[in-house]
């Protein structure tokens, strides 16, 4: 934990080692993914995506690359996701 940075670039999410090197693409496609944040335990990323037709909060499980949307609506306009404990 604390060894990589997650960022968005041109609508996709990437990670890169803090020490530098090559970025790893985590999301791709026509949707616009932005504003990623690591979970406190470093196992997931929360981000905003319009994949479902509206800007919603999504999570990406880094263990299996499974994405899930929360909440379940399709026309939300969320901005700036954050993890809370």
N, C-alpha and C positions, 0 to 999 in steps of 0.2 A: 504494500500500500504506500502511496506517496511517491511512486517512481515513474508515473506517466501523467501526461496532461491530456484531457479530452477537449476537442474543439470542433466547431462547425466550419465548413468551407464549401461555398457554392451549393448549399442545400443538403450536404451529406455530413455525417459525423465521423471523425477520425480520432485516433489516439497516437501519441508520440512520446518516446522516453524523454524524461526531463534532461537527460544528458545529451540529447540530440539524436540524430539518425533519421531513419525512414519512418514516415507516418503509416499507420494501418487504418484502412477504411473499414468502418464498422457498420454504416448504413449506405444504401444506394437506391436509386430508382427515381421516378418522376416526382415523388413527394418532396416537400421542402422540410428538412429536419434541421433544427437549430436549438441553441441555448442548452447544450448538454451539461449535466452535473453528475459527478460520481456520488453513489450512495455512501453513507458513513463507513460501511464495511468494505467498500470497493468492489462489490460483486455485481452491481447494477449501475446503469446510467439512466437518468431521467432527462427527458427532452421534450420539446414542442415539435409536432409534426402535423401537416395537413393531409396525411395519408387517407384519412377517413372522410375527407371533404371539408372539414373545418379544423381550425387550430385546436388540437387537443394535447393533453399530457400523455406521454408514452414512456414506458420503461423498457430497457433492453437488458436482459440477463446475459452477463458476459460469459457465463459458463457454457451455455448452449445456444447463444445468439437468438433466443426467442424474444419477440416483442409483444407487449400487451398495452392496451389503451385503457386509460382511466381518467375521467369517468366515461361512461358508455355512450354519451351523446355524440351527435355528428356535426353540430353547428355551434360549438363553443368557440371562444376567442381568448384562450389562455395565453399568458405571457410570463416569462421568467420563473420556471419551476424551481423549487427548492425542496430539499429533504428536511424533515423535522424529526425530532426524537421524542 
